[in-house]
Amino acid sequence: MEMINGGTTCVVDHAHLNYGADYNASAISATVASGLRSIYGYCPTARVESWNPLVMNNNILADDVINNLEELASAAPFGDGRVTLGVAFDAWFLPKPSIISLFDKVAKLGIRTITSHSVRTPSFGASGSLPKLIDSYGLLDDRFLLSHSNNMTPEEVELCHSKGFWISSTPGTELQMAHGSPVCFDDKIGVQSKCSLGVDCHSNNSGDLMTQMRLALQSARGRSNEQFNMNDKDPRSAYKTVEEAFNLGTIQGARAVHMQDQIGSIAVGKVADLIIFDATSVAMVCAAQHDPVAAIVLHSSPADVDTVIVGGHIRKRNGRLVPVCLDDVGRSIAGKETLEWKEIARELVEGRKEIQKKIDTHDVEDARKVTVARLHIDESKIRHRVDDI
């Protein structure tokens, strides 16, 4: 028995930090070879001027940065249209004229997806409002996909509905990093209809959306149940449904990047992006007979995915990733025509070792202080334990 899910396979790469034209070429080549349907989030960022001590070059919007963006836009889309171009931007501390000039360029280039981080916590961004800032510049509209958006104010909720920006809620990161409760199921603020789900940081969280569906749903149920318990009552039924969680990770994700007419569900005329689960797996076998959606949301993992098809091409078969074919850029780096996952995994492990060696030669505490200062984190608000509050 197999279950077919027409879930979105579009990944918003927030963000590909811009370290030069060669980096962009390599990153796009790898994304195309992977077979993903993806939005490549070009991200102007401060570059490292000195590693030890850590000193940053703050010329984020240098001429070559803008030139790289224009060159990418002229060449996009990539991979037979599967990989399109977006912009990831977090440098809102720059002067207003510089920001407006950049986004005038973005609009002229026809870029339709802009991502940024928006979160309000005691130590980070407690007093400011990114949606209100963007709106004050005359830029806020449905192109924006804001990550997190925890602790939204009523004014921000109103802007979300009136200006049409979307939210990518990432429960795994938000629950761990004290961002506050994920907003995607928070009925008090009412933005579920403008929410999708994201994975955020693969080095920190599981890289699959089924986990995020489960975390979003169960954390929301836990918060709801606590309200009953505090009033000496028990709930008659579970808060929110598996269908709602499933929709956040599928059709809502497609809507968030304006691709609902192409992906996010199975329908005549949409592209053939399909995920096929093995419904007889150890995890899913009985649940799938009763409620297939519940089996995916509450029981599945990537190990239960038998086949992945993107644009009609098989990318995973019989539970294993198929070899990928490289373009000219990829071949020049790998020295071969195709790569299998085991080869890529070996390179990842070796790359991690090399990164750790470099870390060991640097003053990590100095780098932490520089990072804290750059992010305007108020360390007076940080405590080691709850008992210290």
C-alpha positions as CSV (number, residue, x, y, z in Angstrom):
1,M,0.0,0.0,0.0
2,E,1.3,3.4,-0.9
3,M,0.1,6.9,-0.1
4,I,0.6,9.8,-2.5
5,N,1.0,13.3,-1.1
6,G,0.9,16.3,-3.5
7,G,2.9,18.3,-1.0
8,T,4.9,21.3,-2.1
9,T,8.5,20.4,-2.9
10,C,9.5,24.0,-3.3
11,V,12.2,25.1,-0.9
12,V,12.8,28.8,-0.1
13,D,16.5,28.9,0.4
14,H,16.7,31.6,3.1
15,A,19.3,32.6,2.7
16,H,22.3,32.0,0.4
17,L,24.8,34.5,1.8
18,N,26.5,36.4,-1.0
19,Y,30.2,35.7,-1.0
20,G,30.8,36.4,-4.6
21,A,29.8,35.4,-8.1
22,D,31.7,32.0,-7.9
23,Y,29.8,31.1,-4.8
24,N,26.5,31.8,-6.4
25,A,27.3,29.7,-9.4
26,S,28.3,26.8,-7.2
27,A,25.3,27.0,-5.0
28,I,22.9,27.2,-7.9
29,S,24.6,24.4,-9.7
30,A,24.2,22.2,-6.6
31,T,20.6,23.2,-6.1
32,V,19.8,22.4,-9.7
33,A,21.6,19.0,-9.5
34,S,19.7,18.1,-6.4
35,G,16.4,18.0,-8.3
36,L,14.6,20.4,-5.9
37,R,12.0,22.9,-6.9
38,S,13.5,25.9,-5.1
39,I,13.7,29.6,-4.7
40,Y,17.3,30.8,-4.5
41,G,17.4,33.5,-1.9
42,Y,20.2,35.9,-2.8
43,C,21.3,37.5,0.4
44,P,23.5,40.6,0.6
45,T,25.6,40.2,3.7
46,A,28.5,41.6,5.6
47,R,31.7,39.8,4.7
48,V,34.6,38.9,7.0
49,E,37.5,41.2,6.8
50,S,39.5,39.5,9.5
51,W,38.9,36.2,11.2
52,N,41.1,36.5,14.2
53,P,40.2,38.9,15.6
54,L,36.8,38.9,13.9
55,V,36.2,42.1,11.9
56,M,33.4,42.5,9.5
57,N,33.3,44.6,6.3
58,N,29.9,46.4,6.5
59,N,29.8,47.4,2.8
60,I,26.8,45.1,2.3
61,L,25.5,46.8,-0.8
62,A,28.7,47.2,-2.7
63,D,28.6,47.6,-6.5
64,D,29.6,44.0,-7.1
65,V,26.8,42.8,-4.9
66,I,24.2,44.6,-7.0
67,N,25.9,43.5,-10.2
68,N,25.8,39.8,-9.1
69,L,22.0,40.2,-8.4
70,E,21.4,41.7,-11.8
71,E,23.4,38.9,-13.5
72,L,21.5,36.2,-11.7
73,A,18.2,37.8,-12.5
74,S,19.1,37.9,-16.2
75,A,20.0,34.2,-16.2
76,A,17.1,33.0,-14.0
77,P,15.2,30.7,-13.9
78,F,17.6,27.8,-13.6
79,G,17.3,24.0,-14.0
80,D,14.5,24.0,-16.6
81,G,12.6,26.5,-14.5
82,R,12.7,24.6,-11.2
83,V,15.0,27.1,-9.5
84,T,13.9,30.7,-9.5
85,L,15.4,33.8,-7.9
86,G,14.4,35.5,-4.7
87,V,16.0,37.9,-2.2
88,A,16.8,37.3,1.4
89,F,17.4,40.6,3.3
90,D,18.1,41.3,7.0
91,A,20.2,44.5,6.8
92,W,17.3,46.8,7.9
93,F,19.8,48.9,9.9
94,L,21.1,50.4,6.7
95,P,20.1,53.9,5.7
96,K,16.5,54.2,4.4
97,P,17.6,55.5,0.9
98,S,20.0,52.5,0.5
99,I,17.2,50.1,1.3
100,I,14.7,51.8,-1.0
101,S,17.2,51.9,-3.8
102,L,17.8,48.1,-3.4
103,F,14.1,47.2,-3.4
104,D,13.5,49.5,-6.4
105,K,16.1,47.3,-8.2
106,V,14.4,44.1,-6.9
107,A,11.0,45.3,-8.3
108,K,12.5,46.1,-11.7
109,L,14.1,42.7,-11.9
110,G,10.7,41.1,-11.3
111,I,11.7,39.2,-8.2
112,R,8.5,38.0,-6.4
113,T,9.8,36.4,-3.2
114,I,11.6,38.4,-0.4
115,T,12.4,36.8,2.9
116,S,13.5,38.3,6.2
117,H,13.6,37.3,9.9
118,S,11.0,38.9,12.2
119,V,10.9,38.0,15.8
120,R,10.4,39.9,19.1
121,T,12.1,38.5,22.2
122,P,13.3,40.3,25.4
123,S,17.0,40.2,24.4
124,F,16.5,40.7,20.6
125,G,14.2,43.1,18.9
126,A,11.8,43.6,21.8
127,S,11.1,47.2,20.9
128,G,11.1,47.3,17.1
129,S,8.6,46.0,14.6
130,L,10.0,44.9,11.2
131,P,6.6,44.8,9.4
132,K,5.9,48.4,10.6
133,L,9.4,49.5,9.5
134,I,9.0,47.9,6.0
135,D,5.5,49.4,5.7
136,S,6.8,52.9,6.6
137,Y,9.3,52.6,3.7
138,G,6.3,51.9,1.4
139,L,7.6,48.4,0.6
140,L,5.4,45.9,2.5
141,D,3.3,43.7,0.3
142,D,2.6,40.1,-0.6
143,R,6.1,39.5,-1.9
144,F,7.4,39.3,1.7
145,L,7.7,36.0,3.5
146,L,8.7,36.7,7.1
147,S,10.3,33.9,9.1
148,H,9.0,33.3,12.7
149,S,7.0,36.4,13.6
150,N,6.5,35.3,17.2
151,N,4.8,37.6,19.6
152,M,3.1,39.7,16.9
153,T,1.3,42.8,18.0
154,P,-2.3,43.6,17.0
155,E,-0.9,46.3,14.6
156,E,1.4,43.7,12.9
157,V,-1.5,41.2,12.6
158,E,-3.6,44.0,10.9
159,L,-0.7,44.7,8.5
160,C,-0.4,41.0,7.7
161,H,-4.0,40.8,6.5
162,S,-4.1,44.3,4.9
163,K,-0.7,44.2,3.1
164,G,-0.8,40.4,2.4
165,F,2.6,39.4,3.6
166,W,3.1,35.7,4.6
167,I,4.7,34.1,7.6
168,S,7.0,31.0,7.6
169,S,6.6,29.5,11.1
170,T,9.5,27.3,12.1
171,P,8.4,25.5,15.3
172,G,11.7,23.5,15.8
173,T,13.8,26.6,16.0
174,E,11.3,28.8,17.8
175,L,10.5,26.4,20.6
176,Q,14.2,25.8,21.2
177,M,15.5,29.4,21.0
178,A,12.9,31.0,23.3
179,H,11.3,32.9,20.4
180,G,7.9,32.3,22.0
181,S,5.0,30.1,20.8
182,P,4.7,29.5,17.1
183,V,2.1,31.8,15.6
184,C,0.7,29.4,13.0
185,F,-1.9,28.0,15.5
186,D,-2.3,30.9,17.8
187,D,-6.1,31.8,17.5
188,K,-5.6,34.8,19.8
189,I,-3.8,36.7,17.0
190,G,-5.5,35.0,14.0
191,V,-2.9,34.7,11.3
192,Q,-3.2,31.0,10.5
193,S,-4.6,31.8,7.1
194,K,-1.3,33.6,6.2
195,C,1.1,31.0,7.7
196,S,3.2,28.3,6.1
197,L,5.8,26.0,7.8
198,G,9.5,26.2,7.4
199,V,12.5,24.1,8.6
200,D,14.8,27.0,9.2
201,C,18.3,25.7,10.1
202,H,19.2,22.2,9.1
203,S,22.2,22.1,11.3
204,N,19.9,22.6,14.3
205,N,16.6,20.9,13.3
206,S,15.3,17.9,11.5
207,G,15.2,18.8,7.8
208,D,11.7,17.5,7.0
209,L,8.3,19.2,7.1
210,M,6.5,16.3,8.8
211,T,8.5,17.0,12.0
212,Q,7.5,20.7,11.8
213,M,3.8,19.8,11.3
214,R,4.0,17.6,14.4
215,L,5.8,20.2,16.5
216,A,3.4,22.9,15.5
217,L,0.3,20.8,16.2
218,Q,1.4,19.3,19.5
219,S,2.9,22.5,20.9
220,A,-0.4,24.3,20.2
221,R,-2.4,21.5,21.8
222,G,-0.1,21.6,24.8
223,R,-0.7,25.4,25.3
224,S,-4.5,24.9,24.9
225,N,-4.6,22.0,27.3
226,E,-2.7,24.1,29.9
227,Q,-5.5,26.6,29.9
228,F,-8.0,23.9,30.8
229,N,-5.7,22.4,33.5
230,M,-5.3,25.8,35.1
231,N,-9.0,26.1,35.4
232,D,-9.4,22.6,36.8
233,K,-10.9,21.2,33.6
234,D,-10.1,18.8,30.8
235,P,-10.7,19.3,27.1
236,R,-13.4,17.3,25.4
237,S,-11.4,17.1,22.1
238,A,-7.9,17.8,20.8
239,Y,-7.1,21.4,19.8
240,K,-6.6,21.9,16.0
241,T,-6.7,19.0,13.5
242,V,-4.1,17.0,11.6
243,E,-5.6,18.4,8.4
244,E,-4.8,21.9,9.4
245,A,-1.2,20.9,10.2
246,F,-1.0,19.1,6.9
247,N,-2.2,22.1,5.0
248,L,0.4,24.4,6.6
249,G,3.1,22.2,5.2
250,T,1.6,21.7,1.7
251,I,-0.8,24.1,0.0
252,Q,-0.2,26.9,2.5
253,G,3.5,26.8,1.6
254,A,2.7,26.9,-2.1
255,R,0.5,30.0,-1.5
256,A,3.2,31.7,0.5
257,V,5.5,31.7,-2.6
258,H,2.6,32.4,-5.1
259,M,2.9,28.9,-6.6
260,Q,-0.5,27.4,-5.6
261,D,-1.5,27.1,-9.2
262,Q,1.5,24.8,-9.8
263,I,2.3,22.9,-6.6
264,G,1.0,22.2,-3.1
265,S,-1.8,19.7,-4.0
266,I,-2.7,17.1,-6.6
267,A,-4.9,18.6,-9.4
268,V,-5.2,18.6,-13.1
269,G,-2.8,21.1,-14.7
270,K,-0.4,21.2,-11.8
271,V,3.2,20.0,-12.1
272,A,4.0,16.4,-11.1
273,D,5.6,17.1,-7.7
274,L,4.7,14.0,-5.6
275,I,5.8,12.4,-2.4
276,I,4.9,8.7,-2.1
277,F,4.9,7.2,1.4
278,D,5.2,3.5,2.2
279,A,2.0,3.0,4.2
280,T,3.1,-0.5,5.3
281,S,6.2,0.8,7.1
282,V,6.7,0.0,10.8
283,A,5.7,3.6,11.7
284,M,2.7,4.0,9.5
285,V,1.1,0.6,8.9
286,C,-1.9,0.8,11.1
287,A,-2.4,4.5,11.3
288,A,-2.5,4.7,7.5
289,Q,-5.5,2.3,7.3
290,H,-7.5,4.5,9.6
291,D,-6.5,8.1,8.7
292,P,-3.8,8.7,6.0
293,V,-3.3,12.4,6.9
294,A,-2.9,11.6,10.6
295,A,-0.4,8.9,9.6
296,I,1.7,11.5,7.8
297,V,1.4,14.2,10.4
298,L,1.7,12.2,13.6
299,H,3.7,9.1,12.6
300,S,5.9,9.5,9.5
301,S,9.5,10.4,9.0
302,P,11.7,10.7,5.9
303,A,12.5,7.0,6.3
304,D,8.9,6.3,5.3
305,V,9.1,8.2,2.1
306,D,9.5,5.6,-0.7
307,T,9.5,7.8,-3.8
308,V,9.9,11.5,-4.6
309,I,9.0,12.9,-8.0
310,V,9.7,16.5,-8.9
311,G,8.4,17.8,-12.2
312,G,7.8,14.2,-13.4
313,H,11.4,13.1,-12.6
314,I,12.1,10.6,-9.9
315,R,14.5,11.9,-7.3
316,K,14.1,9.2,-4.6
317,R,13.2,5.6,-5.4
318,N,12.7,2.6,-3.1
319,G,13.7,4.8,-0.1
320,R,17.0,5.9,-1.6
321,L,18.1,9.1,-3.3
322,V,18.9,8.5,-6.9
323,P,22.3,9.7,-8.3
324,V,22.4,13.3,-9.5
325,C,23.7,14.6,-12.8
326,L,26.0,17.6,-12.7
327,D,26.2,20.6,-15.0
328,D,29.4,22.2,-16.2
329,V,30.0,24.0,-12.9
330,G,29.4,20.8,-10.9
331,R,31.6,18.7,-13.1
332,S,34.4,21.2,-12.8
333,I,34.3,20.9,-9.0
334,A,33.6,17.2,-8.6
335,G,35.6,16.0,-11.6
336,K,32.8,13.6,-12.7
337,E,29.5,13.4,-14.4
338,T,27.3,12.1,-11.6
339,L,27.3,11.8,-7.8
340,E,25.7,9.4,-5.4
341,W,24.6,10.3,-2.0
342,K,27.3,8.3,-0.2
343,E,30.0,10.3,-2.1
344,I,28.3,13.6,-1.1
345,A,28.0,12.4,2.5
346,R,31.7,11.6,2.7
347,E,32.5,15.1,1.5
348,L,30.1,16.6,4.0
349,V,31.9,14.8,6.9
350,E,35.3,15.9,5.7
351,G,34.1,19.4,5.2
352,R,32.8,19.5,8.8
353,K,36.2,18.3,10.1
354,E,37.9,21.1,8.2
355,I,35.5,23.7,9.5
356,Q,36.0,22.5,13.1
357,K,39.8,22.8,12.6
358,K,39.4,26.4,11.6
359,I,37.1,27.1,14.6
360,D,39.6,25.7,16.9
361,T,42.2,28.3,15.8
362,H,39.9,31.3,16.5
363,D,39.0,33.1,19.7
364,V,35.4,32.0,19.9
365,E,34.6,34.3,22.8
366,D,35.7,37.3,20.9
367,A,33.6,36.2,17.9
368,R,30.6,35.8,20.2
369,K,31.0,39.4,21.5
370,V,31.3,40.7,18.0
371,T,28.2,38.8,16.9
372,V,26.2,39.9,20.0
373,A,27.1,43.5,19.2
374,R,26.2,43.2,15.5
375,L,22.8,41.7,16.3
376,H,22.1,44.3,19.1
377,I,21.4,41.6,21.6
378,D,20.7,42.9,25.1
379,E,22.7,40.4,27.3
380,S,21.2,41.9,30.5
381,K,18.0,40.0,29.6
382,I,19.7,36.6,29.3
383,R,19.8,34.1,32.2
384,H,21.3,30.7,32.5
385,R,18.4,29.1,34.4
386,V,14.8,29.7,35.2
387,D,15.8,29.9,38.8
388,D,17.9,33.0,38.0
389,I,14.9,35.0,36.8
